[in-house]
Amino acid sequence: MSKEPKIAGKSPIRVELEAGKTYAWCSCGESTNQPFCDGSHKGTDFTPVVFTAEVSKPCGMCTCKQTKNDYSCDGSHKSLA
């Protein structure tokens, strides 16, 4: 079992977050519903990042799973081979 997440993509997915709505961002990279969790992490050490949007806004959600910003893209994908 890998301790490193699977790189699901090398660019963020733009999502319109809705204020008051709860989201579960996939941290393992195995979800077929990127960037959101579909339960594929079960049986691994990964857990989704669950958060409630405070305001409605667009967000570039990380798909490389290397971000240091919980779920939003920080540009880490630019350094991937």
mmCIF file of the N, C-alpha and C atoms, coordinates in Angstrom:
data_MODEL
# 
_entry.id   MODEL 
# 
loop_
_atom_site.group_PDB 
_atom_site.id 
_atom_site.type_symbol 
_atom_site.label_atom_id 
_atom_site.label_alt_id 
_atom_site.label_comp_id 
_atom_site.label_asym_id 
_atom_site.label_entity_id 
_atom_site.label_seq_id 
_atom_site.pdbx_PDB_ins_code 
_atom_site.Cartn_x 
_atom_site.Cartn_y 
_atom_site.Cartn_z 
_atom_site.occupancy 
_atom_site.B_iso_or_equiv 
_atom_site.pdbx_formal_charge 
_atom_site.auth_seq_id 
_atom_site.auth_comp_id 
_atom_site.auth_asym_id 
_atom_site.auth_atom_id 
_atom_site.pdbx_PDB_model_num 
ATOM 1   N N  . MET A 1 1  ? 0.845   -1.188 0.000   1.00 0.00 ? 1  MET A N  1 
ATOM 2   C CA . MET A 1 1  ? 0.000   0.000  0.000   1.00 0.00 ? 1  MET A CA 1 
ATOM 3   C C  . MET A 1 1  ? 0.882   1.240  0.000   1.00 0.00 ? 1  MET A C  1 
ATOM 4   N N  . SER A 1 2  ? 0.634   2.112  -0.934  1.00 0.00 ? 2  SER A N  1 
ATOM 5   C CA . SER A 1 2  ? 1.453   3.309  -1.104  1.00 0.00 ? 2  SER A CA 1 
ATOM 6   C C  . SER A 1 2  ? 1.162   4.344  -0.018  1.00 0.00 ? 2  SER A C  1 
ATOM 7   N N  . LYS A 1 3  ? 2.224   4.975  0.434   1.00 0.00 ? 3  LYS A N  1 
ATOM 8   C CA . LYS A 1 3  ? 2.088   6.079  1.390   1.00 0.00 ? 3  LYS A CA 1 
ATOM 9   C C  . LYS A 1 3  ? 1.968   7.410  0.659   1.00 0.00 ? 3  LYS A C  1 
ATOM 10  N N  . GLU A 1 4  ? 2.223   7.388  -0.638  1.00 0.00 ? 4  GLU A N  1 
ATOM 11  C CA . GLU A 1 4  ? 2.134   8.589  -1.459  1.00 0.00 ? 4  GLU A CA 1 
ATOM 12  C C  . GLU A 1 4  ? 0.824   8.554  -2.242  1.00 0.00 ? 4  GLU A C  1 
ATOM 13  N N  . PRO A 1 5  ? 0.173   9.706  -2.384  1.00 0.00 ? 5  PRO A N  1 
ATOM 14  C CA . PRO A 1 5  ? -1.067  9.725  -3.157  1.00 0.00 ? 5  PRO A CA 1 
ATOM 15  C C  . PRO A 1 5  ? -0.792  9.560  -4.651  1.00 0.00 ? 5  PRO A C  1 
ATOM 16  N N  . LYS A 1 6  ? -1.775  9.034  -5.351  1.00 0.00 ? 6  LYS A N  1 
ATOM 17  C CA . LYS A 1 6  ? -1.699  8.924  -6.804  1.00 0.00 ? 6  LYS A CA 1 
ATOM 18  C C  . LYS A 1 6  ? -1.900  10.322 -7.399  1.00 0.00 ? 6  LYS A C  1 
ATOM 19  N N  . ILE A 1 7  ? -1.114  10.669 -8.397  1.00 0.00 ? 7  ILE A N  1 
ATOM 20  C CA . ILE A 1 7  ? -1.293  11.944 -9.089  1.00 0.00 ? 7  ILE A CA 1 
ATOM 21  C C  . ILE A 1 7  ? -2.467  11.763 -10.049 1.00 0.00 ? 7  ILE A C  1 
ATOM 22  N N  . ALA A 1 8  ? -3.591  12.376 -9.722  1.00 0.00 ? 8  ALA A N  1 
ATOM 23  C CA . ALA A 1 8  ? -4.801  12.223 -10.528 1.00 0.00 ? 8  ALA A CA 1 
ATOM 24  C C  . ALA A 1 8  ? -4.784  13.152 -11.738 1.00 0.00 ? 8  ALA A C  1 
ATOM 25  N N  . GLY A 1 9  ? -4.044  14.243 -11.649 1.00 0.00 ? 9  GLY A N  1 
ATOM 26  C CA . GLY A 1 9  ? -3.957  15.190 -12.748 1.00 0.00 ? 9  GLY A CA 1 
ATOM 27  C C  . GLY A 1 9  ? -2.821  16.158 -12.507 1.00 0.00 ? 9  GLY A C  1 
ATOM 28  N N  . LYS A 1 10 ? -2.456  16.901 -13.540 1.00 0.00 ? 10 LYS A N  1 
ATOM 29  C CA . LYS A 1 10 ? -1.360  17.860 -13.415 1.00 0.00 ? 10 LYS A CA 1 
ATOM 30  C C  . LYS A 1 10 ? -1.817  19.284 -13.630 1.00 0.00 ? 10 LYS A C  1 
ATOM 31  N N  . SER A 1 11 ? -3.099  19.506 -13.385 1.00 0.00 ? 11 SER A N  1 
ATOM 32  C CA . SER A 1 11 ? -3.650  20.859 -13.392 1.00 0.00 ? 11 SER A CA 1 
ATOM 33  C C  . SER A 1 11 ? -4.877  20.862 -12.489 1.00 0.00 ? 11 SER A C  1 
ATOM 34  N N  . PRO A 1 12 ? -5.194  22.016 -11.909 1.00 0.00 ? 12 PRO A N  1 
ATOM 35  C CA . PRO A 1 12 ? -6.341  22.065 -11.001 1.00 0.00 ? 12 PRO A CA 1 
ATOM 36  C C  . PRO A 1 12 ? -7.661  21.940 -11.765 1.00 0.00 ? 12 PRO A C  1 
ATOM 37  N N  . ILE A 1 13 ? -8.692  21.541 -11.045 1.00 0.00 ? 13 ILE A N  1 
ATOM 38  C CA . ILE A 1 13 ? -10.051 21.519 -11.584 1.00 0.00 ? 13 ILE A CA 1 
ATOM 39  C C  . ILE A 1 13 ? -10.786 22.695 -10.959 1.00 0.00 ? 13 ILE A C  1 
ATOM 40  N N  . ARG A 1 14 ? -11.356 23.540 -11.802 1.00 0.00 ? 14 ARG A N  1 
ATOM 41  C CA . ARG A 1 14 ? -12.082 24.724 -11.327 1.00 0.00 ? 14 ARG A CA 1 
ATOM 42  C C  . ARG A 1 14 ? -13.485 24.309 -10.894 1.00 0.00 ? 14 ARG A C  1 
ATOM 43  N N  . VAL A 1 15 ? -13.827 24.656 -9.655  1.00 0.00 ? 15 VAL A N  1 
ATOM 44  C CA . VAL A 1 15 ? -15.119 24.298 -9.069  1.00 0.00 ? 15 VAL A CA 1 
ATOM 45  C C  . VAL A 1 15 ? -15.746 25.556 -8.482  1.00 0.00 ? 15 VAL A C  1 
ATOM 46  N N  . GLU A 1 16 ? -17.044 25.697 -8.637  1.00 0.00 ? 16 GLU A N  1 
ATOM 47  C CA . GLU A 1 16 ? -17.787 26.783 -7.990  1.00 0.00 ? 16 GLU A CA 1 
ATOM 48  C C  . GLU A 1 16 ? -18.263 26.277 -6.632  1.00 0.00 ? 16 GLU A C  1 
ATOM 49  N N  . LEU A 1 17 ? -17.597 26.722 -5.575  1.00 0.00 ? 17 LEU A N  1 
ATOM 50  C CA . LEU A 1 17 ? -18.010 26.326 -4.226  1.00 0.00 ? 17 LEU A CA 1 
ATOM 51  C C  . LEU A 1 17 ? -19.243 27.128 -3.821  1.00 0.00 ? 17 LEU A C  1 
ATOM 52  N N  . GLU A 1 18 ? -20.164 26.474 -3.120  1.00 0.00 ? 18 GLU A N  1 
ATOM 53  C CA . GLU A 1 18 ? -21.389 27.120 -2.660  1.00 0.00 ? 18 GLU A CA 1 
ATOM 54  C C  . GLU A 1 18 ? -21.326 27.321 -1.149  1.00 0.00 ? 18 GLU A C  1 
ATOM 55  N N  . ALA A 1 19 ? -21.588 28.537 -0.705  1.00 0.00 ? 19 ALA A N  1 
ATOM 56  C CA . ALA A 1 19 ? -21.557 28.853 0.734   1.00 0.00 ? 19 ALA A CA 1 
ATOM 57  C C  . ALA A 1 19 ? -22.474 27.903 1.495   1.00 0.00 ? 19 ALA A C  1 
ATOM 58  N N  . GLY A 1 20 ? -21.958 27.355 2.586   1.00 0.00 ? 20 GLY A N  1 
ATOM 59  C CA . GLY A 1 20 ? -22.728 26.471 3.449   1.00 0.00 ? 20 GLY A CA 1 
ATOM 60  C C  . GLY A 1 20 ? -22.745 25.019 3.027   1.00 0.00 ? 20 GLY A C  1 
ATOM 61  N N  . LYS A 1 21 ? -22.232 24.708 1.835   1.00 0.00 ? 21 LYS A N  1 
ATOM 62  C CA . LYS A 1 21 ? -22.215 23.329 1.351   1.00 0.00 ? 21 LYS A CA 1 
ATOM 63  C C  . LYS A 1 21 ? -20.938 22.633 1.817   1.00 0.00 ? 21 LYS A C  1 
ATOM 64  N N  . THR A 1 22 ? -21.065 21.360 2.197   1.00 0.00 ? 22 THR A N  1 
ATOM 65  C CA . THR A 1 22 ? -19.928 20.571 2.656   1.00 0.00 ? 22 THR A CA 1 
ATOM 66  C C  . THR A 1 22 ? -19.383 19.740 1.499   1.00 0.00 ? 22 THR A C  1 
ATOM 67  N N  . TYR A 1 23 ? -18.063 19.728 1.391   1.00 0.00 ? 23 TYR A N  1 
ATOM 68  C CA . TYR A 1 23 ? -17.361 19.012 0.326   1.00 0.00 ? 23 TYR A CA 1 
ATOM 69  C C  . TYR A 1 23 ? -16.349 18.040 0.942   1.00 0.00 ? 23 TYR A C  1 
ATOM 70  N N  . ALA A 1 24 ? -16.017 16.995 0.193   1.00 0.00 ? 24 ALA A N  1 
ATOM 71  C CA . ALA A 1 24 ? -14.978 16.050 0.606   1.00 0.00 ? 24 ALA A CA 1 
ATOM 72  C C  . ALA A 1 24 ? -13.983 15.926 -0.544  1.00 0.00 ? 24 ALA A C  1 
ATOM 73  N N  . TRP A 1 25 ? -12.814 16.565 -0.391  1.00 0.00 ? 25 TRP A N  1 
ATOM 74  C CA . TRP A 1 25 ? -11.770 16.554 -1.411  1.00 0.00 ? 25 TRP A CA 1 
ATOM 75  C C  . TRP A 1 25 ? -10.983 15.251 -1.308  1.00 0.00 ? 25 TRP A C  1 
ATOM 76  N N  . CYS A 1 26 ? -10.769 14.607 -2.438  1.00 0.00 ? 26 CYS A N  1 
ATOM 77  C CA . CYS A 1 26 ? -9.999  13.365 -2.492  1.00 0.00 ? 26 CYS A CA 1 
ATOM 78  C C  . CYS A 1 26 ? -8.521  13.652 -2.215  1.00 0.00 ? 26 CYS A C  1 
ATOM 79  N N  . SER A 1 27 ? -7.967  12.984 -1.211  1.00 0.00 ? 27 SER A N  1 
ATOM 80  C CA . SER A 1 27 ? -6.547  13.166 -0.896  1.00 0.00 ? 27 SER A CA 1 
ATOM 81  C C  . SER A 1 27 ? -5.683  12.016 -1.404  1.00 0.00 ? 27 SER A C  1 
ATOM 82  N N  . CYS A 1 28 ? -6.318  10.897 -1.804  1.00 0.00 ? 28 CYS A N  1 
ATOM 83  C CA . CYS A 1 28 ? -5.547  9.722  -2.224  1.00 0.00 ? 28 CYS A CA 1 
ATOM 84  C C  . CYS A 1 28 ? -5.237  9.714  -3.720  1.00 0.00 ? 28 CYS A C  1 
ATOM 85  N N  . GLY A 1 29 ? -6.064  10.411 -4.511  1.00 0.00 ? 29 GLY A N  1 
ATOM 86  C CA . GLY A 1 29 ? -5.871  10.445 -5.952  1.00 0.00 ? 29 GLY A CA 1 
ATOM 87  C C  . GLY A 1 29 ? -6.544  9.303  -6.691  1.00 0.00 ? 29 GLY A C  1 
ATOM 88  N N  . GLU A 1 30 ? -7.211  8.399  -6.001  1.00 0.00 ? 30 GLU A N  1 
ATOM 89  C CA . GLU A 1 30 ? -7.828  7.232  -6.634  1.00 0.00 ? 30 GLU A CA 1 
ATOM 90  C C  . GLU A 1 30 ? -9.279  7.451  -7.048  1.00 0.00 ? 30 GLU A C  1 
ATOM 91  N N  . SER A 1 31 ? -9.927  8.506  -6.571  1.00 0.00 ? 31 SER A N  1 
ATOM 92  C CA . SER A 1 31 ? -11.334 8.746  -6.865  1.00 0.00 ? 31 SER A CA 1 
ATOM 93  C C  . SER A 1 31 ? -11.572 8.909  -8.366  1.00 0.00 ? 31 SER A C  1 
ATOM 94  N N  . THR A 1 32 ? -12.670 8.356  -8.849  1.00 0.00 ? 32 THR A N  1 
ATOM 95  C CA . THR A 1 32 ? -13.054 8.555  -10.248 1.00 0.00 ? 32 THR A CA 1 
ATOM 96  C C  . THR A 1 32 ? -13.903 9.808  -10.393 1.00 0.00 ? 32 THR A C  1 
ATOM 97  N N  . ASN A 1 33 ? -14.149 10.505 -9.278  1.00 0.00 ? 33 ASN A N  1 
ATOM 98  C CA . ASN A 1 33 ? -14.966 11.715 -9.252  1.00 0.00 ? 33 ASN A CA 1 
ATOM 99  C C  . ASN A 1 33 ? -14.110 12.926 -8.856  1.00 0.00 ? 33 ASN A C  1 
ATOM 100 N N  . GLN A 1 34 ? -12.900 13.028 -9.416  1.00 0.00 ? 34 GLN A N  1 
ATOM 101 C CA . GLN A 1 34 ? -11.969 14.114 -9.066  1.00 0.00 ? 34 GLN A CA 1 
ATOM 102 C C  . GLN A 1 34 ? -12.627 15.475 -9.263  1.00 0.00 ? 34 GLN A C  1 
ATOM 103 N N  . PRO A 1 35 ? -12.366 16.404 -8.367  1.00 0.00 ? 35 PRO A N  1 
ATOM 104 C CA . PRO A 1 35 ? -11.437 16.355 -7.246  1.00 0.00 ? 35 PRO A CA 1 
ATOM 105 C C  . PRO A 1 35 ? -12.075 15.851 -5.949  1.00 0.00 ? 35 PRO A C  1 
ATOM 106 N N  . PHE A 1 36 ? -13.280 15.298 -6.054  1.00 0.00 ? 36 PHE A N  1 
ATOM 107 C CA . PHE A 1 36 ? -14.012 14.897 -4.854  1.00 0.00 ? 36 PHE A CA 1 
ATOM 108 C C  . PHE A 1 36 ? -13.853 13.413 -4.542  1.00 0.00 ? 36 PHE A C  1 
ATOM 109 N N  . CYS A 1 37 ? -14.026 13.074 -3.292  1.00 0.00 ? 37 CYS A N  1 
ATOM 110 C CA . CYS A 1 37 ? -13.894 11.711 -2.790  1.00 0.00 ? 37 CYS A CA 1 
ATOM 111 C C  . CYS A 1 37 ? -15.076 10.848 -3.239  1.00 0.00 ? 37 CYS A C  1 
ATOM 112 N N  . ASP A 1 38 ? -14.773 9.607  -3.651  1.00 0.00 ? 38 ASP A N  1 
ATOM 113 C CA . ASP A 1 38 ? -15.823 8.632  -3.957  1.00 0.00 ? 38 ASP A CA 1 
ATOM 114 C C  . ASP A 1 38 ? -15.686 7.383  -3.095  1.00 0.00 ? 38 ASP A C  1 
ATOM 115 N N  . GLY A 1 39 ? -14.831 7.457  -2.057  1.00 0.00 ? 39 GLY A N  1 
ATOM 116 C CA . GLY A 1 39 ? -14.643 6.326  -1.146  1.00 0.00 ? 39 GLY A CA 1 
ATOM 117 C C  . GLY A 1 39 ? -13.530 5.380  -1.555  1.00 0.00 ? 39 GLY A C  1 
ATOM 118 N N  . SER A 1 40 ? -12.818 5.677  -2.632  1.00 0.00 ? 40 SER A N  1 
ATOM 119 C CA . SER A 1 40 ? -11.752 4.789  -3.115  1.00 0.00 ? 40 SER A CA 1 
ATOM 120 C C  . SER A 1 40 ? -10.608 4.629  -2.118  1.00 0.00 ? 40 SER A C  1 
ATOM 121 N N  . HIS A 1 41 ? -10.496 5.512  -1.142  1.00 0.00 ? 41 HIS A N  1 
ATOM 122 C CA . HIS A 1 41 ? -9.412  5.460  -0.154  1.00 0.00 ? 41 HIS A CA 1 
ATOM 123 C C  . HIS A 1 41 ? -9.616  4.349  0.878   1.00 0.00 ? 41 HIS A C  1 
ATOM 124 N N  . LYS A 1 42 ? -10.786 3.753  0.925   1.00 0.00 ? 42 LYS A N  1 
ATOM 125 C CA . LYS A 1 42 ? -11.068 2.732  1.950   1.00 0.00 ? 42 LYS A CA 1 
ATOM 126 C C  . LYS A 1 42 ? -10.018 1.639  1.899   1.00 0.00 ? 42 LYS A C  1 
ATOM 127 N N  . GLY A 1 43 ? -9.504  1.287  3.072   1.00 0.00 ? 43 GLY A N  1 
ATOM 128 C CA . GLY A 1 43 ? -8.455  0.291  3.173   1.00 0.00 ? 43 GLY A CA 1 
ATOM 129 C C  . GLY A 1 43 ? -7.058  0.878  3.070   1.00 0.00 ? 43 GLY A C  1 
ATOM 130 N N  . THR A 1 44 ? -6.960  2.205  2.967   1.00 0.00 ? 44 THR A N  1 
ATOM 131 C CA . THR A 1 44 ? -5.664  2.888  2.906   1.00 0.00 ? 44 THR A CA 1 
ATOM 132 C C  . THR A 1 44 ? -5.524  3.788  4.128   1.00 0.00 ? 44 THR A C  1 
ATOM 133 N N  . ASP A 1 45 ? -4.400  4.463  4.229   1.00 0.00 ? 45 ASP A N  1 
ATOM 134 C CA . ASP A 1 45 ? -4.172  5.421  5.311   1.00 0.00 ? 45 ASP A CA 1 
ATOM 135 C C  . ASP A 1 45 ? -4.704  6.806  4.971   1.00 0.00 ? 45 ASP A C  1 
ATOM 136 N N  . PHE A 1 46 ? -5.272  6.975  3.782   1.00 0.00 ? 46 PHE A N  1 
ATOM 137 C CA . PHE A 1 46 ? -5.775  8.278  3.352   1.00 0.00 ? 46 PHE A CA 1 
ATOM 138 C C  . PHE A 1 46 ? -7.199  8.518  3.831   1.00 0.00 ? 46 PHE A C  1 
ATOM 139 N N  . THR A 1 47 ? -7.503  9.786  4.086   1.00 0.00 ? 47 THR A N  1 
ATOM 140 C CA . THR A 1 47 ? -8.867  10.204 4.390   1.00 0.00 ? 47 THR A CA 1 
ATOM 141 C C  . THR A 1 47 ? -9.134  11.475 3.598   1.00 0.00 ? 47 THR A C  1 
ATOM 142 N N  . PRO A 1 48 ? -10.386 11.696 3.212   1.00 0.00 ? 48 PRO A N  1 
ATOM 143 C CA . PRO A 1 48 ? -10.685 12.912 2.464   1.00 0.00 ? 48 PRO A CA 1 
ATOM 144 C C  . PRO A 1 48 ? -10.568 14.148 3.354   1.00 0.00 ? 48 PRO A C  1 
ATOM 145 N N  . VAL A 1 49 ? -10.361 15.290 2.728   1.00 0.00 ? 49 VAL A N  1 
ATOM 146 C CA . VAL A 1 49 ? -10.376 16.567 3.438   1.00 0.00 ? 49 VAL A CA 1 
ATOM 147 C C  . VAL A 1 49 ? -11.802 17.100 3.330   1.00 0.00 ? 49 VAL A C  1 
ATOM 148 N N  . VAL A 1 50 ? -12.508 17.083 4.451   1.00 0.00 ? 50 VAL A N  1 
ATOM 149 C CA . VAL A 1 50 ? -13.901 17.524 4.487   1.00 0.00 ? 50 VAL A CA 1 
ATOM 150 C C  . VAL A 1 50 ? -13.938 18.969 4.968   1.00 0.00 ? 50 VAL A C  1 
ATOM 151 N N  . PHE A 1 51 ? -14.657 19.814 4.228   1.00 0.00 ? 51 PHE A N  1 
ATOM 152 C CA . PHE A 1 51 ? -14.754 21.221 4.593   1.00 0.00 ? 51 PHE A CA 1 
ATOM 153 C C  . PHE A 1 51 ? -16.096 21.774 4.148   1.00 0.00 ? 51 PHE A C  1 
ATOM 154 N N  . THR A 1 52 ? -16.516 22.843 4.796   1.00 0.00 ? 52 THR A N  1 
ATOM 155 C CA . THR A 1 52 ? -17.730 23.556 4.428   1.00 0.00 ? 52 THR A CA 1 
ATOM 156 C C  . THR A 1 52 ? -17.316 24.922 3.895   1.00 0.00 ? 52 THR A C  1 
ATOM 157 N N  . ALA A 1 53 ? -17.770 25.251 2.709   1.00 0.00 ? 53 ALA A N  1 
ATOM 158 C CA . ALA A 1 53 ? -17.432 26.534 2.094   1.00 0.00 ? 53 ALA A CA 1 
ATOM 159 C C  . ALA A 1 53 ? -18.077 27.666 2.893   1.00 0.00 ? 53 ALA A C  1 
ATOM 160 N N  . GLU A 1 54 ? -17.283 28.647 3.247   1.00 0.00 ? 54 GLU A N  1 
ATOM 161 C CA . GLU A 1 54 ? -17.792 29.788 4.005   1.00 0.00 ? 54 GLU A CA 1 
ATOM 162 C C  . GLU A 1 54 ? -18.486 30.793 3.098   1.00 0.00 ? 54 GLU A C  1 
ATOM 163 N N  . VAL A 1 55 ? -17.987 30.915 1.864   1.00 0.00 ? 55 VAL A N  1 
ATOM 164 C CA . VAL A 1 55 ? -18.579 31.836 0.884   1.00 0.00 ? 55 VAL A CA 1 
ATOM 165 C C  . VAL A 1 55 ? -18.666 31.125 -0.466  1.00 0.00 ? 55 VAL A C  1 
ATOM 166 N N  . SER A 1 56 ? -19.570 31.575 -1.309  1.00 0.00 ? 56 SER A N  1 
ATOM 167 C CA . SER A 1 56 ? -19.641 31.054 -2.673  1.00 0.00 ? 56 SER A CA 1 
ATOM 168 C C  . SER A 1 56 ? -18.526 31.705 -3.476  1.00 0.00 ? 56 SER A C  1 
ATOM 169 N N  . LYS A 1 57 ? -17.709 30.873 -4.146  1.00 0.00 ? 57 LYS A N  1 
ATOM 170 C CA . LYS A 1 57 ? -16.588 31.401 -4.923  1.00 0.00 ? 57 LYS A CA 1 
ATOM 171 C C  . LYS A 1 57 ? -16.014 30.310 -5.799  1.00 0.00 ? 57 LYS A C  1 
ATOM 172 N N  . PRO A 1 58 ? -15.322 30.700 -6.873  1.00 0.00 ? 58 PRO A N  1 
ATOM 173 C CA . PRO A 1 58 ? -14.619 29.706 -7.673  1.00 0.00 ? 58 PRO A CA 1 
ATOM 174 C C  . PRO A 1 58 ? -13.351 29.264 -6.938  1.00 0.00 ? 58 PRO A C  1 
ATOM 175 N N  . CYS A 1 59 ? -12.971 28.013 -7.144  1.00 0.00 ? 59 CYS A N  1 
ATOM 176 C CA . CYS A 1 59 ? -11.772 27.481 -6.493  1.00 0.00 ? 59 CYS A CA 1 
ATOM 177 C C  . CYS A 1 59 ? -11.085 26.521 -7.449  1.00 0.00 ? 59 CYS A C  1 
ATOM 178 N N  . GLY A 1 60 ? -9.784  26.659 -7.597  1.00 0.00 ? 60 GLY A N  1 
ATOM 179 C CA . GLY A 1 60 ? -8.979  25.711 -8.356  1.00 0.00 ? 60 GLY A CA 1 
ATOM 180 C C  . GLY A 1 60 ? -8.560  24.601 -7.408  1.00 0.00 ? 60 GLY A C  1 
ATOM 181 N N  . MET A 1 61 ? -9.214  23.452 -7.518  1.00 0.00 ? 61 MET A N  1 
ATOM 182 C CA . MET A 1 61 ? -8.942  22.346 -6.594  1.00 0.00 ? 61 MET A CA 1 
ATOM 183 C C  . MET A 1 61 ? -7.825  21.453 -7.129  1.00 0.00 ? 61 MET A C  1 
ATOM 184 N N  . CYS A 1 62 ? -6.911  21.124 -6.258  1.00 0.00 ? 62 CYS A N  1 
ATOM 185 C CA . CYS A 1 62 ? -5.727  20.345 -6.588  1.00 0.00 ? 62 CYS A CA 1 
ATOM 186 C C  . CYS A 1 62 ? -6.094  18.928 -7.047  1.00 0.00 ? 62 CYS A C  1 
ATOM 187 N N  . THR A 1 63 ? -5.444  18.473 -8.134  1.00 0.00 ? 63 THR A N  1 
ATOM 188 C CA . THR A 1 63 ? -5.595  17.086 -8.570  1.00 0.00 ? 63 THR A CA 1 
ATOM 189 C C  . THR A 1 63 ? -4.272  16.319 -8.509  1.00 0.00 ? 63 THR A C  1 
ATOM 190 N N  . CYS A 1 64 ? -3.148  17.031 -8.319  1.00 0.00 ? 64 CYS A N  1 
ATOM 191 C CA . CYS A 1 64 ? -1.860  16.338 -8.231  1.00 0.00 ? 64 CYS A CA 1 
ATOM 192 C C  . CYS A 1 64 ? -1.634  15.767 -6.829  1.00 0.00 ? 64 CYS A C  1 
ATOM 193 N N  . LYS A 1 65 ? -2.416  16.246 -5.864  1.00 0.00 ? 65 LYS A N  1 
ATOM 194 C CA . LYS A 1 65 ? -2.390  15.777 -4.471  1.00 0.00 ? 65 LYS A CA 1 
ATOM 195 C C  . LYS A 1 65 ? -1.098  16.129 -3.747  1.00 0.00 ? 65 LYS A C  1 
ATOM 196 N N  . GLN A 1 66 ? -0.369  17.121 -4.268  1.00 0.00 ? 66 GLN A N  1 
ATOM 197 C CA . GLN A 1 66 ? 0.880   17.568 -3.648  1.00 0.00 ? 66 GLN A CA 1 
ATOM 198 C C  . GLN A 1 66 ? 0.729   18.921 -2.952  1.00 0.00 ? 66 GLN A C  1 
ATOM 199 N N  . THR A 1 67 ? -0.435  19.543 -3.049  1.00 0.00 ? 67 THR A N  1 
ATOM 200 C CA . THR A 1 67 ? -0.651  20.882 -2.494  1.00 0.00 ? 67 THR A CA 1 
ATOM 201 C C  . THR A 1 67 ? -0.401  20.933 -0.992  1.00 0.00 ? 67 THR A C  1 
ATOM 202 N N  . LYS A 1 68 ? 0.019   22.064 -0.531  1.00 0.00 ? 68 LYS A N  1 
ATOM 203 C CA . LYS A 1 68 ? 0.199   22.304 0.912   1.00 0.00 ? 68 LYS A CA 1 
ATOM 204 C C  . LYS A 1 68 ? -0.962  23.147 1.445   1.00 0.00 ? 68 LYS A C  1 
ATOM 205 N N  . ASN A 1 69 ? -1.975  23.409 0.590   1.00 0.00 ? 69 ASN A N  1 
ATOM 206 C CA . ASN A 1 69 ? -3.117  24.254 0.949   1.00 0.00 ? 69 ASN A CA 1 
ATOM 207 C C  . ASN A 1 69 ? -4.392  23.447 1.184   1.00 0.00 ? 69 ASN A C  1 
ATOM 208 N N  . ASP A 1 70 ? -4.326  22.336 1.867   1.00 0.00 ? 70 ASP A N  1 
ATOM 209 C CA . ASP A 1 70 ? -5.471  21.462 2.110   1.00 0.00 ? 70 ASP A CA 1 
ATOM 210 C C  . ASP A 1 70 ? -6.030  20.908 0.805   1.00 0.00 ? 70 ASP A C  1 
ATOM 211 N N  . TYR A 1 71 ? -6.829  21.664 0.083   1.00 0.00 ? 71 TYR A N  1 
ATOM 212 C CA . TYR A 1 71 ? -7.482  21.167 -1.132  1.00 0.00 ? 71 TYR A CA 1 
ATOM 213 C C  . TYR A 1 71 ? -7.295  22.084 -2.345  1.00 0.00 ? 71 TYR A C  1 
ATOM 214 N N  . SER A 1 72 ? -6.910  23.324 -2.116  1.00 0.00 ? 72 SER A N  1 
ATOM 215 C CA . SER A 1 72 ? -6.789  24.239 -3.252  1.00 0.00 ? 72 SER A CA 1 
ATOM 216 C C  . SER A 1 72 ? -5.377  24.190 -3.838  1.00 0.00 ? 72 SER A C  1 
ATOM 217 N N  . CYS A 1 73 ? -5.317  24.386 -5.141  1.00 0.00 ? 73 CYS A N  1 
ATOM 218 C CA . CYS A 1 73 ? -4.052  24.317 -5.872  1.00 0.00 ? 73 CYS A CA 1 
ATOM 219 C C  . CYS A 1 73 ? -3.080  25.393 -5.384  1.00 0.00 ? 73 CYS A C  1 
ATOM 220 N N  . ASP A 1 74 ? -1.840  24.992 -5.155  1.00 0.00 ? 74 ASP A N  1 
ATOM 221 C CA . ASP A 1 74 ? -0.774  25.949 -4.792  1.00 0.00 ? 74 ASP A CA 1 
ATOM 222 C C  . ASP A 1 74 ? 0.324   25.971 -5.852  1.00 0.00 ? 74 ASP A C  1 
ATOM 223 N N  . GLY A 1 75 ? 0.069   25.323 -7.002  1.00 0.00 ? 75 GLY A N  1 
ATOM 224 C CA . GLY A 1 75 ? 1.056   25.297 -8.078  1.00 0.00 ? 75 GLY A CA 1 
ATOM 225 C C  . GLY A 1 75 ? 2.053   24.163 -7.993  1.00 0.00 ? 75 GLY A C  1 
ATOM 226 N N  . SER A 1 76 ? 1.900   23.273 -7.023  1.00 0.00 ? 76 SER A N  1 
ATOM 227 C CA . SER A 1 76 ? 2.849   22.153 -6.868  1.00 0.00 ? 76 SER A CA 1 
ATOM 228 C C  . SER A 1 76 ? 2.950   21.303 -8.119  1.00 0.00 ? 76 SER A C  1 
ATOM 229 N N  . HIS A 1 77 ? 1.894   21.219 -8.913  1.00 0.00 ? 77 HIS A N  1 
ATOM 230 C CA . HIS A 1 77 ? 1.908   20.397 -10.132 1.00 0.00 ? 77 HIS A CA 1 
ATOM 231 C C  . HIS A 1 77 ? 2.955   20.862 -11.147 1.00 0.00 ? 77 HIS A C  1 
ATOM 232 N N  . LYS A 1 78 ? 3.369   22.121 -11.036 1.00 0.00 ? 78 LYS A N  1 
ATOM 233 C CA . LYS A 1 78 ? 4.342   22.662 -11.990 1.00 0.00 ? 78 LYS A CA 1 
ATOM 234 C C  . LYS A 1 78 ? 5.725   22.019 -11.842 1.00 0.00 ? 78 LYS A C  1 
ATOM 235 N N  . SER A 1 79 ? 6.002   21.432 -10.665 1.00 0.00 ? 79 SER A N  1 
ATOM 236 C CA . SER A 1 79 ? 7.306   20.830 -10.432 1.00 0.00 ? 79 SER A CA 1 
ATOM 237 C C  . SER A 1 79 ? 7.305   19.317 -10.661 1.00 0.00 ? 79 SER A C  1 
ATOM 238 N N  . LEU A 1 80 ? 6.177   18.762 -11.112 1.00 0.00 ? 80 LEU A N  1 
ATOM 239 C CA . LEU A 1 80 ? 6.101   17.322 -11.369 1.00 0.00 ? 80 LEU A CA 1 
ATOM 240 C C  . LEU A 1 80 ? 6.690   16.986 -12.727 1.00 0.00 ? 80 LEU A C  1 
ATOM 241 N N  . ALA A 1 81 ? 7.303   15.821 -12.808 1.00 0.00 ? 81 ALA A N  1 
ATOM 242 C CA . ALA A 1 81 ? 7.905   15.373 -14.085 1.00 0.00 ? 81 ALA A CA 1 
ATOM 243 C C  . ALA A 1 81 ? 6.839   14.982 -15.087 1.00 0.00 ? 81 ALA A C  1 
# 
